Amino acid sequence: MALLDSAPDVKHRELTHVRVLPLEGGPPTTPALHGTLMAGLIAAIEDNAFGIVGVAPAADVVAIPVCTPVGDGTSDGCDLFDVLHGMDLAWQQEASILNLSLAGPPDPLLQRAVTRLLELGVVVVAAAGNGSSSLPTYPAAYPGVIGVGAVDSTGQPYAQGNHGPWVSVAGPGVEILSTTPDDSFAFVNGTSLAAAQVSGVLALLTSVVQDPVRMRMALLATARGSLVPASAATDSPATASAPVSPTVCDVLRDIGQPCGGSTAASPTIP
């Protein structure tokens, strides 16, 4: 799996197994908040008597810094050239899942790069963004990309999250605990967190059935419910359009695979 973000803190005790592969002339590899949060949600080590456990703690994750922290470090700026370069590098590393917890305007070069990776069999997961808007953001809204919105623990939509029929699924994105630089942790909100967790679910699924495209289709087919429960549905179809991402066991059950044991818990996938 490839994580295109700002650089994670791989000296964090939860992330020592995450590889950082810098771009030549690209963003710095200095540990950043956003990249560290995403890496922890996907791959924080299990059974180390410290902190948290990622969704796919044994996944082979290569972090490619394509973004640079701005302001107080809670958000990143991502240059299109670096994102495109990072996507090329992810393909060279034979990554089968690509996490893009970033969102922006449409761009023909970005669309071409995403389309090419999809044609090559790479599963692309992207955050819907946090603008409280129904306007599409990219790459989440490109055809074939799993665009991810956010819900809280009750299934209610994250107030700041983008939404609309272009959002494929919604995942947990409110008060989520993850890793931060210097062996620390924090509770944070946002669709970036939801996207990282969906990528982790796909990593687990692909460890059982080593066909990422099939697992992408199975996850979307199994997705159920909506951003708001039927009893609380509003008259705005945009807010209720994205089904909540299913669990690993839900998807495996739907495709006739057993759930449980070390196979599903300890993936080793690109």
Protein Blocks (a to p, Z undefined) as FASTA:
>chain_A
ZZddddddfkbmklmmpccdddehiacfbdcfklmmmmmmmmocehklpajadfblmbcc
ddddfbdcehjlpaccddfklmmmmmmmmmmnopabdcddbdddddfklmmmmmmmmmno
pacdddebjnhpabdcdfklpghiacdddddfkopacfklccdjklmbdcdfehpacdde
hhiacddedjklmmmmmmmmmmmmmmmmgcfklmmmmmmmmpgcjfbdfklccfbfklmm
pccdddfklmmmmnopaeedjklmmccdZZ
